[in-house]
Amino acid sequence: MKQLTNNKENCPYCNADLQGEPILNEDQEWYGATHFTRKIGMYDLEKDRTIKWKCPDCGGEWDRL
Ligand SMILES: [Zn+2]
């Protein structure tokens, strides 16, 4: 099983650590990440994709890259 890189990230507004609980080793490949994320996905029904992220701490929103 390949080793996934750490997906640590911070809020661009308040710099809060958005990395959540660690994902169990056996589940990391399925999730494609080493940790869950605390950021909130803003889903656009028309575009059928997540277009923005929202910080759970300060409420700041930013475009998904
Ligand atoms: Zn924030």
N, CA, C, O and the ligand as a Tripos MOL2 file, in Angstrom:
@<TRIPOS>MOLECULE
protein
  261   259    66     0     0
PROTEIN
NO_CHARGES

@<TRIPOS>ATOM
      1 N           0.8430   -1.1930    0.0000 N.3       1 MET1
      2 CA          0.0000    0.0000    0.0000 C.3       1 MET1
      3 C           0.8790    1.2450    0.0000 C.2       1 MET1
      4 O           1.8360    1.3490    0.7680 O.2       1 MET1
      5 N           0.5400    2.1770   -0.8680 N.am      2 LYS2
      6 CA          1.3710    3.3860   -0.9560 C.3       2 LYS2
      7 C           1.1340    4.3070    0.2360 C.2       2 LYS2
      8 O           0.0380    4.3850    0.7900 O.2       2 LYS2
      9 N           2.1980    4.9910    0.6030 N.am      3 GLN3
     10 CA          2.1280    5.9290    1.7230 C.3       3 GLN3
     11 C           1.5590    7.2520    1.2230 C.2       3 GLN3
     12 O           2.0830    7.8480    0.2820 O.2       3 GLN3
     13 N           0.5060    7.6960    1.8470 N.am      4 LEU4
     14 CA         -0.0990    8.9550    1.4370 C.3       4 LEU4
     15 C           0.5860   10.1150    2.1490 C.2       4 LEU4
     16 O           1.0240    9.9970    3.2930 O.2       4 LEU4
     17 N           0.6630   11.2220    1.4480 N.am      5 THR5
     18 CA          1.2610   12.3910    2.0720 C.3       5 THR5
     19 C           0.2600   13.0250    3.0210 C.2       5 THR5
     20 O          -0.9520   12.9040    2.8430 O.2       5 THR5
     21 N           0.7690   13.6800    3.9940 N.am      6 ASN6
     22 CA         -0.0490   14.3670    4.9760 C.3       6 ASN6
     23 C          -0.8380   15.4910    4.2870 C.2       6 ASN6
     24 O          -0.2690   16.2780    3.5310 O.2       6 ASN6
     25 N          -2.1330   15.5610    4.5480 N.am      7 ASN7
     26 CA         -2.9490   16.5840    3.8920 C.3       7 ASN7
     27 C          -3.2780   17.7490    4.8280 C.2       7 ASN7
     28 O          -4.3810   18.2940    4.8090 O.2       7 ASN7
     29 N          -2.3090   18.1050    5.6300 N.am      8 LYS8
     30 CA         -2.5020   19.1930    6.5810 C.3       8 LYS8
     31 C          -2.7600   20.5030    5.8490 C.2       8 LYS8
     32 O          -2.1160   20.8040    4.8440 O.2       8 LYS8
     33 N          -3.7120   21.2810    6.3670 N.am      9 GLU9
     34 CA         -3.9850   22.5840    5.7770 C.3       9 GLU9
     35 C          -4.5690   23.5000    6.8350 C.2       9 GLU9
     36 O          -5.0710   23.0640    7.8710 O.2       9 GLU9
     37 N          -4.4820   24.7910    6.5310 N.am     10 ASN10
     38 CA         -4.9600   25.7850    7.4780 C.3      10 ASN10
     39 C          -5.9440   26.7270    6.8020 C.2      10 ASN10
     40 O          -5.9110   26.9080    5.5850 O.2      10 ASN10
     41 N          -6.8260   27.3280    7.6080 N.am     11 CYS11
     42 CA         -7.7730   28.3100    7.0880 C.3      11 CYS11
     43 C          -7.0060   29.5240    6.5860 C.2      11 CYS11
     44 O          -6.1230   30.0190    7.2870 O.2      11 CYS11
     45 N          -7.3240   30.0280    5.3640 N.am     12 PRO12
     46 CA         -6.6220   31.2120    4.8360 C.3      12 PRO12
     47 C          -6.9750   32.4950    5.5790 C.2      12 PRO12
     48 O          -6.3010   33.5120    5.4140 O.2      12 PRO12
     49 N          -8.0210   32.4570    6.3920 N.am     13 TYR13
     50 CA         -8.4520   33.6660    7.1030 C.3      13 TYR13
     51 C          -7.9510   33.6900    8.5450 C.2      13 TYR13
     52 O          -7.2730   34.6320    8.9560 O.2      13 TYR13
     53 N          -8.2850   32.6550    9.3070 N.am     14 CYS14
     54 CA         -7.9240   32.6630   10.7280 C.3      14 CYS14
     55 C          -6.7750   31.7160   11.0390 C.2      14 CYS14
     56 O          -6.3210   31.6280   12.1800 O.2      14 CYS14
     57 N          -6.3060   31.0030   10.0060 N.am     15 ASN15
     58 CA         -5.1630   30.0960   10.1530 C.3      15 ASN15
     59 C          -5.4590   28.9070   11.0740 C.2      15 ASN15
     60 O          -4.5360   28.2590   11.5680 O.2      15 ASN15
     61 N          -6.7330   28.6240   11.3020 N.am     16 ALA16
     62 CA         -7.0910   27.4700   12.1200 C.3      16 ALA16
     63 C          -6.6320   26.1860   11.4270 C.2      16 ALA16
     64 O          -6.6500   26.0850   10.2010 O.2      16 ALA16
     65 N          -6.2290   25.2290   12.2210 N.am     17 ASP17
     66 CA         -5.8210   23.9340   11.6830 C.3      17 ASP17
     67 C          -7.0770   23.1930   11.2440 C.2      17 ASP17
     68 O          -7.9340   22.8630   12.0650 O.2      17 ASP17
     69 N          -7.1800   22.9300    9.9270 N.am     18 LEU18
     70 CA         -8.3860   22.2910    9.3880 C.3      18 LEU18
     71 C          -8.2680   20.7760    9.3130 C.2      18 LEU18
     72 O          -9.1720   20.1020    8.8180 O.2      18 LEU18
     73 N          -7.1560   20.2420    9.8050 N.am     19 GLN19
     74 CA         -6.9840   18.7990    9.7690 C.3      19 GLN19
     75 C          -7.7630   18.1740   10.9120 C.2      19 GLN19
     76 O          -7.6220   18.5700   12.0690 O.2      19 GLN19
     77 N          -8.5750   17.2070   10.5760 N.am     20 GLY20
     78 CA         -9.4030   16.5680   11.5870 C.3      20 GLY20
     79 C          -8.7770   15.3100   12.1470 C.2      20 GLY20
     80 O          -7.5550   15.1820   12.2140 O.2      20 GLY20
     81 N          -9.6260   14.3890   12.5440 N.am     21 GLU21
     82 CA         -9.1650   13.1370   13.1370 C.3      21 GLU21
     83 C          -8.3730   12.3180   12.1310 C.2      21 GLU21
     84 O          -8.6790   12.3460   10.9390 O.2      21 GLU21
     85 N          -7.3620   11.5910   12.5860 N.am     22 PRO22
     86 CA         -6.6240   10.7120   11.6720 C.3      22 PRO22
     87 C          -7.5040    9.5770   11.1700 C.2      22 PRO22
     88 O          -8.3460    9.0550   11.9000 O.2      22 PRO22
     89 N          -7.2960    9.2060    9.9150 N.am     23 ILE23
     90 CA         -8.0400    8.1040    9.3160 C.3      23 ILE23
     91 C          -7.2640    6.8130    9.5690 C.2      23 ILE23
     92 O          -6.0400    6.7910    9.4460 O.2      23 ILE23
     93 N          -7.9610    5.7500    9.9190 N.am     24 LEU24
     94 CA         -7.3150    4.4630   10.1600 C.3      24 LEU24
     95 C          -6.5070    4.0420    8.9430 C.2      24 LEU24
     96 O          -6.9400    4.2320    7.8060 O.2      24 LEU24
     97 N          -5.3310    3.4690    9.1840 N.am     25 ASN25
     98 CA         -4.4330    3.0670    8.1000 C.3      25 ASN25
     99 C          -5.1290    2.2690    7.0060 C.2      25 ASN25
    100 O          -4.9050    2.5130    5.8210 O.2      25 ASN25
    101 N          -5.9660    1.3260    7.3940 N.am     26 GLU26
    102 CA         -6.6070    0.4710    6.3880 C.3      26 GLU26
    103 C          -7.6460    1.2210    5.5600 C.2      26 GLU26
    104 O          -8.0580    0.7440    4.5020 O.2      26 GLU26
    105 N          -8.0680    2.3810    6.0290 N.am     27 ASP27
    106 CA         -9.0780    3.1580    5.3030 C.3      27 ASP27
    107 C          -8.4840    4.3260    4.5140 C.2      27 ASP27
    108 O          -9.1860    4.9610    3.7270 O.2      27 ASP27
    109 N          -7.1900    4.6130    4.7200 N.am     28 GLN28
    110 CA         -6.5960    5.8030    4.1000 C.3      28 GLN28
    111 C          -6.6080    5.7590    2.5770 C.2      28 GLN28
    112 O          -6.8190    6.7800    1.9230 O.2      28 GLN28
    113 N          -6.3840    4.5850    2.0220 N.am     29 GLU29
    114 CA         -6.3480    4.4910    0.5650 C.3      29 GLU29
    115 C          -7.7280    4.7770   -0.0250 C.2      29 GLU29
    116 O          -7.8440    5.4170   -1.0700 O.2      29 GLU29
    117 N          -8.7720    4.2970    0.6530 N.am     30 TRP30
    118 CA        -10.1370    4.5270    0.1760 C.3      30 TRP30
    119 C         -10.4880    6.0110    0.2230 C.2      30 TRP30
    120 O         -11.1140    6.5360   -0.6970 O.2      30 TRP30
    121 N         -10.0860    6.6800    1.2960 N.am     31 TYR31
    122 CA        -10.3700    8.1120    1.4280 C.3      31 TYR31
    123 C          -9.4060    8.9600    0.5980 C.2      31 TYR31
    124 O          -9.7400   10.0810    0.2130 O.2      31 TYR31
    125 N          -8.2150    8.4310    0.3210 N.am     32 GLY32
    126 CA         -7.2060    9.2050   -0.3870 C.3      32 GLY32
    127 C          -6.6080   10.2910    0.4700 C.2      32 GLY32
    128 O          -6.1510   11.3120   -0.0440 O.2      32 GLY32
    129 N          -6.6060   10.0830    1.7740 N.am     33 ALA33
    130 CA         -6.0840   11.0830    2.6930 C.3      33 ALA33
    131 C          -5.6800   10.4010    3.9960 C.2      33 ALA33
    132 O          -6.1020    9.2810    4.2840 O.2      33 ALA33
    133 N          -4.8550   11.0960    4.7760 N.am     34 THR34
    134 CA         -4.4070   10.5390    6.0510 C.3      34 THR34
    135 C          -5.2630   11.0020    7.2190 C.2      34 THR34
    136 O          -5.2800   10.3840    8.2830 O.2      34 THR34
    137 N          -5.9720   12.1050    6.9970 N.am     35 HIS35
    138 CA         -6.8050   12.6610    8.0570 C.3      35 HIS35
    139 C          -8.1290   13.1480    7.4670 C.2      35 HIS35
    140 O          -8.2100   13.4940    6.2880 O.2      35 HIS35
    141 N          -9.1440   13.1660    8.2960 N.am     36 PHE36
    142 CA        -10.3950   13.7910    7.8890 C.3      36 PHE36
    143 C         -10.1740   15.2980    7.8910 C.2      36 PHE36
    144 O          -9.1910   15.7830    8.4520 O.2      36 PHE36
    145 N         -11.0750   16.0320    7.2730 N.am     37 THR37
    146 CA        -10.9240   17.4840    7.2560 C.3      37 THR37
    147 C         -12.0730   18.1210    8.0140 C.2      37 THR37
    148 O         -13.1860   17.5980    8.0440 O.2      37 THR37
    149 N         -11.7810   19.2700    8.6320 N.am     38 ARG38
    150 CA        -12.8080   19.9840    9.3950 C.3      38 ARG38
    151 C         -13.5080   21.0260    8.5340 C.2      38 ARG38
    152 O         -14.5340   21.5700    8.9430 O.2      38 ARG38
    153 N         -12.9640   21.3190    7.3270 N.am     39 LYS39
    154 CA        -13.5870   22.3450    6.4960 C.3      39 LYS39
    155 C         -14.9090   21.8210    5.9380 C.2      39 LYS39
    156 O         -15.0860   20.6200    5.7390 O.2      39 LYS39
    157 N         -15.8220   22.7400    5.6930 N.am     40 ILE40
    158 CA        -17.1650   22.3940    5.2440 C.3      40 ILE40
    159 C         -17.2710   22.6270    3.7500 C.2      40 ILE40
    160 O         -16.9710   23.7230    3.2770 O.2      40 ILE40
    161 N         -17.6960   21.6110    2.9900 N.am     41 GLY41
    162 CA        -17.8580   21.7570    1.5590 C.3      41 GLY41
    163 C         -19.1480   22.4750    1.2220 C.2      41 GLY41
    164 O         -20.2080   22.1430    1.7520 O.2      41 GLY41
    165 N         -19.0580   23.4840    0.3170 N.am     42 MET42
    166 CA        -20.2450   24.2120   -0.1300 C.3      42 MET42
    167 C         -20.6130   23.6560   -1.5080 C.2      42 MET42
    168 O         -19.9770   23.9670   -2.5150 O.2      42 MET42
    169 N         -21.6360   22.8400   -1.5200 N.am     43 TYR43
    170 CA        -21.9930   22.1080   -2.7250 C.3      43 TYR43
    171 C         -22.9360   22.9040   -3.6160 C.2      43 TYR43
    172 O         -23.9360   23.4450   -3.1450 O.2      43 TYR43
    173 N         -22.6140   22.9750   -4.9090 N.am     44 ASP44
    174 CA        -23.4560   23.6740   -5.8820 C.3      44 ASP44
    175 C         -24.2510   22.6380   -6.6720 C.2      44 ASP44
    176 O         -23.6830   21.8500   -7.4290 O.2      44 ASP44
    177 N         -25.5820   22.6480   -6.4840 N.am     45 LEU45
    178 CA        -26.4290   21.6440   -7.1420 C.3      45 LEU45
    179 C         -26.3900   21.7610   -8.6580 C.2      45 LEU45
    180 O         -26.3750   20.7460   -9.3540 O.2      45 LEU45
    181 N         -26.3730   23.0040   -9.1870 N.am     46 GLU46
    182 CA        -26.3630   23.1930  -10.6390 C.3      46 GLU46
    183 C         -25.0750   22.6810  -11.2560 C.2      46 GLU46
    184 O         -25.0830   22.0130  -12.2900 O.2      46 GLU46
    185 N         -23.9640   23.0070  -10.5980 N.am     47 LYS47
    186 CA        -22.6630   22.5730  -11.1250 C.3      47 LYS47
    187 C         -22.3320   21.1470  -10.7170 C.2      47 LYS47
    188 O         -21.4100   20.5350  -11.2570 O.2      47 LYS47
    189 N         -23.0960   20.6180   -9.7520 N.am     48 ASP48
    190 CA        -22.9120   19.2440   -9.2910 C.3      48 ASP48
    191 C         -21.5020   18.9920   -8.7580 C.2      48 ASP48
    192 O         -20.9160   17.9320   -8.9730 O.2      48 ASP48
    193 N         -20.9900   19.9760   -8.0720 N.am     49 ARG49
    194 CA        -19.6730   19.8020   -7.4610 C.3      49 ARG49
    195 C         -19.5220   20.7780   -6.2950 C.2      49 ARG49
    196 O         -20.2800   21.7390   -6.1600 O.2      49 ARG49
    197 N         -18.5300   20.5050   -5.4660 N.am     50 THR50
    198 CA        -18.2300   21.4120   -4.3670 C.3      50 THR50
    199 C         -17.4560   22.5890   -4.9270 C.2      50 THR50
    200 O         -16.3870   22.4010   -5.5090 O.2      50 THR50
    201 N         -17.9750   23.8020   -4.7630 N.am     51 ILE51
    202 CA        -17.3340   24.9810   -5.3520 C.3      51 ILE51
    203 C         -16.5740   25.8190   -4.3330 C.2      51 ILE51
    204 O         -15.6660   26.5700   -4.6890 O.2      51 ILE51
    205 N         -16.9470   25.6880   -3.0680 N.am     52 LYS52
    206 CA        -16.2890   26.4970   -2.0390 C.3      52 LYS52
    207 C         -16.0780   25.6670   -0.7830 C.2      52 LYS52
    208 O         -16.7380   24.6530   -0.5560 O.2      52 LYS52
    209 N         -15.1430   26.1300    0.0150 N.am     53 TRP53
    210 CA        -14.9290   25.5490    1.3380 C.3      53 TRP53
    211 C         -15.2650   26.6130    2.3670 C.2      53 TRP53
    212 O         -15.1320   27.8100    2.1110 O.2      53 TRP53
    213 N         -15.7020   26.1610    3.5330 N.am     54 LYS54
    214 CA        -16.0130   27.0870    4.6090 C.3      54 LYS54
    215 C         -15.2990   26.6440    5.8760 C.2      54 LYS54
    216 O         -15.2630   25.4600    6.2100 O.2      54 LYS54
    217 N         -14.7330   27.6230    6.5730 N.am     55 CYS55
    218 CA        -14.0300   27.3270    7.8200 C.3      55 CYS55
    219 C         -15.0410   27.1600    8.9440 C.2      55 CYS55
    220 O         -15.9110   28.0140    9.1130 O.2      55 CYS55
    221 N         -14.9490   26.0720    9.7250 N.am     56 PRO56
    222 CA        -15.8980   25.8460   10.8170 C.3      56 PRO56
    223 C         -15.6550   26.7720   11.9990 C.2      56 PRO56
    224 O         -16.5200   26.8980   12.8660 O.2      56 PRO56
    225 N         -14.5030   27.4180   12.0520 N.am     57 ASP57
    226 CA        -14.1720   28.2800   13.1880 C.3      57 ASP57
    227 C         -14.5770   29.7260   12.9640 C.2      57 ASP57
    228 O         -15.2490   30.3160   13.8100 O.2      57 ASP57
    229 N         -14.1690   30.3230   11.8080 N.am     58 CYS58
    230 CA        -14.4380   31.7440   11.5790 C.3      58 CYS58
    231 C         -15.5440   31.9710   10.5550 C.2      58 CYS58
    232 O         -16.0150   33.0980   10.4020 O.2      58 CYS58
    233 N         -15.9700   30.9150    9.8480 N.am     59 GLY59
    234 CA        -17.0390   31.0700    8.8610 C.3      59 GLY59
    235 C         -16.5700   31.6280    7.5400 C.2      59 GLY59
    236 O         -17.3870   31.8760    6.6530 O.2      59 GLY59
    237 N         -15.2750   31.8300    7.3840 N.am     60 GLY60
    238 CA        -14.7340   32.3460    6.1280 C.3      60 GLY60
    239 C         -14.8990   31.3480    5.0050 C.2      60 GLY60
    240 O         -14.8010   30.1410    5.2260 O.2      60 GLY60
    241 N         -15.1510   31.8400    3.7940 N.am     61 GLU61
    242 CA        -15.3140   30.9710    2.6320 C.3      61 GLU61
    243 C         -14.2510   31.2680    1.5980 C.2      61 GLU61
    244 O         -13.8310   32.4130    1.4310 O.2      61 GLU61
    245 N         -13.8170   30.2180    0.8990 N.am     62 TRP62
    246 CA        -12.8530   30.4200   -0.1910 C.3      62 TRP62
    247 C         -13.1380   29.4310   -1.3020 C.2      62 TRP62
    248 O         -13.7020   28.3620   -1.0700 O.2      62 TRP62
    249 N         -12.7390   29.8000   -2.5250 N.am     63 ASP63
    250 CA        -13.0020   28.9590   -3.6890 C.3      63 ASP63
    251 C         -12.1910   27.6790   -3.6170 C.2      63 ASP63
    252 O         -11.0420   27.6630   -3.1750 O.2      63 ASP63
    253 N         -12.8270   26.6120   -4.0650 N.am     64 ARG64
    254 CA        -12.1090   25.3500   -4.1600 C.3      64 ARG64
    255 C         -11.1690   25.4190   -5.3640 C.2      64 ARG64
    256 O         -11.5680   25.8560   -6.4440 O.2      64 ARG64
    257 N          -9.9570   24.9990   -5.1800 N.am     65 LEU65
    258 CA         -8.9790   25.0410   -6.2740 C.3      65 LEU65
    259 C          -9.2560   23.9320   -7.2600 C.2      65 LEU65
    260 O          -8.5420   23.7970   -8.2540 O.2      65 LEU65
    261 ZN        -11.0850   30.2950    9.6560 Zn       66 ZN66
@<TRIPOS>BOND
     1     1     2 1
     2     2     3 1
     3     3     4 2
     4     3     5 am
     5     5     6 1
     6     6     7 1
     7     7     8 2
     8     7     9 am
     9     9    10 1
    10    10    11 1
    11    11    12 2
    12    11    13 am
    13    13    14 1
    14    14    15 1
    15    15    16 2
    16    15    17 am
    17    17    18 1
    18    18    19 1
    19    19    20 2
    20    19    21 am
    21    21    22 1
    22    22    23 1
    23    23    24 2
    24    23    25 am
    25    25    26 1
    26    26    27 1
    27    27    28 2
    28    27    29 am
    29    29    30 1
    30    30    31 1
    31    31    32 2
    32    31    33 am
    33    33    34 1
    34    34    35 1
    35    35    36 2
    36    35    37 am
    37    37    38 1
    38    38    39 1
    39    39    40 2
    40    39    41 am
    41    41    42 1
    42    42    43 1
    43    43    44 2
    44    43    45 am
    45    45    46 1
    46    46    47 1
    47    47    48 2
    48    47    49 am
    49    49    50 1
    50    50    51 1
    51    51    52 2
    52    51    53 am
    53    53    54 1
    54    54    55 1
    55    55    56 2
    56    55    57 am
    57    57    58 1
    58    58    59 1
    59    59    60 2
    60    59    61 am
    61    61    62 1
    62    62    63 1
    63    63    64 2
    64    63    65 am
    65    65    66 1
    66    66    67 1
    67    67    68 2
    68    67    69 am
    69    69    70 1
    70    70    71 1
    71    71    72 2
    72    71    73 am
    73    73    74 1
    74    74    75 1
    75    75    76 2
    76    75    77 am
    77    77    78 1
    78    78    79 1
    79    79    80 2
    80    79    81 am
    81    81    82 1
    82    82    83 1
    83    83    84 2
    84    83    85 am
    85    85    86 1
    86    86    87 1
    87    87    88 2
    88    87    89 am
    89    89    90 1
    90    90    91 1
    91    91    92 2
    92    91    93 am
    93    93    94 1
    94    94    95 1
    95    95    96 2
    96    95    97 am
    97    97    98 1
    98    98    99 1
    99    99   100 2
   100    99   101 am
   101   101   102 1
   102   102   103 1
   103   103   104 2
   104   103   105 am
   105   105   106 1
   106   106   107 1
   107   107   108 2
   108   107   109 am
   109   109   110 1
   110   110   111 1
   111   111   112 2
   112   111   113 am
   113   113   114 1
   114   114   115 1
   115   115   116 2
   116   115   117 am
   117   117   118 1
   118   118   119 1
   119   119   120 2
   120   119   121 am
   121   121   122 1
   122   122   123 1
   123   123   124 2
   124   123   125 am
   125   125   126 1
   126   126   127 1
   127   127   128 2
   128   127   129 am
   129   129   130 1
   130   130   131 1
   131   131   132 2
   132   131   133 am
   133   133   134 1
   134   134   135 1
   135   135   136 2
   136   135   137 am
   137   137   138 1
   138   138   139 1
   139   139   140 2
   140   139   141 am
   141   141   142 1
   142   142   143 1
   143   143   144 2
   144   143   145 am
   145   145   146 1
   146   146   147 1
   147   147   148 2
   148   147   149 am
   149   149   150 1
   150   150   151 1
   151   151   152 2
   152   151   153 am
   153   153   154 1
   154   154   155 1
   155   155   156 2
   156   155   157 am
   157   157   158 1
   158   158   159 1
   159   159   160 2
   160   159   161 am
   161   161   162 1
   162   162   163 1
   163   163   164 2
   164   163   165 am
   165   165   166 1
   166   166   167 1
   167   167   168 2
   168   167   169 am
   169   169   170 1
   170   170   171 1
   171   171   172 2
   172   171   173 am
   173   173   174 1
   174   174   175 1
   175   175   176 2
   176   175   177 am
   177   177   178 1
   178   178   179 1
   179   179   180 2
   180   179   181 am
   181   181   182 1
   182   182   183 1
   183   183   184 2
   184   183   185 am
   185   185   186 1
   186   186   187 1
   187   187   188 2
   188   187   189 am
   189   189   190 1
   190   190   191 1
   191   191   192 2
   192   191   193 am
   193   193   194 1
   194   194   195 1
   195   195   196 2
   196   195   197 am
   197   197   198 1
   198   198   199 1
   199   199   200 2
   200   199   201 am
   201   201   202 1
   202   202   203 1
   203   203   204 2
   204   203   205 am
   205   205   206 1
   206   206   207 1
   207   207   208 2
   208   207   209 am
   209   209   210 1
   210   210   211 1
   211   211   212 2
   212   211   213 am
   213   213   214 1
   214   214   215 1
   215   215   216 2
   216   215   217 am
   217   217   218 1
   218   218   219 1
   219   219   220 2
   220   219   221 am
   221   221   222 1
   222   222   223 1
   223   223   224 2
   224   223   225 am
   225   225   226 1
   226   226   227 1
   227   227   228 2
   228   227   229 am
   229   229   230 1
   230   230   231 1
   231   231   232 2
   232   231   233 am
   233   233   234 1
   234   234   235 1
   235   235   236 2
   236   235   237 am
   237   237   238 1
   238   238   239 1
   239   239   240 2
   240   239   241 am
   241   241   242 1
   242   242   243 1
   243   243   244 2
   244   243   245 am
   245   245   246 1
   246   246   247 1
   247   247   248 2
   248   247   249 am
   249   249   250 1
   250   250   251 1
   251   251   252 2
   252   251   253 am
   253   253   254 1
   254   254   255 1
   255   255   256 2
   256   255   257 am
   257   257   258 1
   258   258   259 1
   259   259   260 2
@<TRIPOS>SUBSTRUCTURE
     1 MET1         2 RESIDUE 1 A MET
     2 LYS2         6 RESIDUE 1 A LYS
     3 GLN3        10 RESIDUE 1 A GLN
     4 LEU4        14 RESIDUE 1 A LEU
     5 THR5        18 RESIDUE 1 A THR
     6 ASN6        22 RESIDUE 1 A ASN
     7 ASN7        26 RESIDUE 1 A ASN
     8 LYS8        30 RESIDUE 1 A LYS
     9 GLU9        34 RESIDUE 1 A GLU
    10 ASN10       38 RESIDUE 1 A ASN
    11 CYS11       42 RESIDUE 1 A CYS
    12 PRO12       46 RESIDUE 1 A PRO
    13 TYR13       50 RESIDUE 1 A TYR
    14 CYS14       54 RESIDUE 1 A CYS
    15 ASN15       58 RESIDUE 1 A ASN
    16 ALA16       62 RESIDUE 1 A ALA
    17 ASP17       66 RESIDUE 1 A ASP
    18 LEU18       70 RESIDUE 1 A LEU
    19 GLN19       74 RESIDUE 1 A GLN
    20 GLY20       78 RESIDUE 1 A GLY
    21 GLU21       82 RESIDUE 1 A GLU
    22 PRO22       86 RESIDUE 1 A PRO
    23 ILE23       90 RESIDUE 1 A ILE
    24 LEU24       94 RESIDUE 1 A LEU
    25 ASN25       98 RESIDUE 1 A ASN
    26 GLU26      102 RESIDUE 1 A GLU
    27 ASP27      106 RESIDUE 1 A ASP
    28 GLN28      110 RESIDUE 1 A GLN
    29 GLU29      114 RESIDUE 1 A GLU
    30 TRP30      118 RESIDUE 1 A TRP
    31 TYR31      122 RESIDUE 1 A TYR
    32 GLY32      126 RESIDUE 1 A GLY
    33 ALA33      130 RESIDUE 1 A ALA
    34 THR34      134 RESIDUE 1 A THR
    35 HIS35      138 RESIDUE 1 A HIS
    36 PHE36      142 RESIDUE 1 A PHE
    37 THR37      146 RESIDUE 1 A THR
    38 ARG38      150 RESIDUE 1 A ARG
    39 LYS39      154 RESIDUE 1 A LYS
    40 ILE40      158 RESIDUE 1 A ILE
    41 GLY41      162 RESIDUE 1 A GLY
    42 MET42      166 RESIDUE 1 A MET
    43 TYR43      170 RESIDUE 1 A TYR
    44 ASP44      174 RESIDUE 1 A ASP
    45 LEU45      178 RESIDUE 1 A LEU
    46 GLU46      182 RESIDUE 1 A GLU
    47 LYS47      186 RESIDUE 1 A LYS
    48 ASP48      190 RESIDUE 1 A ASP
    49 ARG49      194 RESIDUE 1 A ARG
    50 THR50      198 RESIDUE 1 A THR
    51 ILE51      202 RESIDUE 1 A ILE
    52 LYS52      206 RESIDUE 1 A LYS
    53 TRP53      210 RESIDUE 1 A TRP
    54 LYS54      214 RESIDUE 1 A LYS
    55 CYS55      218 RESIDUE 1 A CYS
    56 PRO56      222 RESIDUE 1 A PRO
    57 ASP57      226 RESIDUE 1 A ASP
    58 CYS58      230 RESIDUE 1 A CYS
    59 GLY59      234 RESIDUE 1 A GLY
    60 GLY60      238 RESIDUE 1 A GLY
    61 GLU61      242 RESIDUE 1 A GLU
    62 TRP62      246 RESIDUE 1 A TRP
    63 ASP63      250 RESIDUE 1 A ASP
    64 ARG64      254 RESIDUE 1 A ARG
    65 LEU65      258 RESIDUE 1 A LEU
    66 ZN66       261 GROUP 0 **** ****
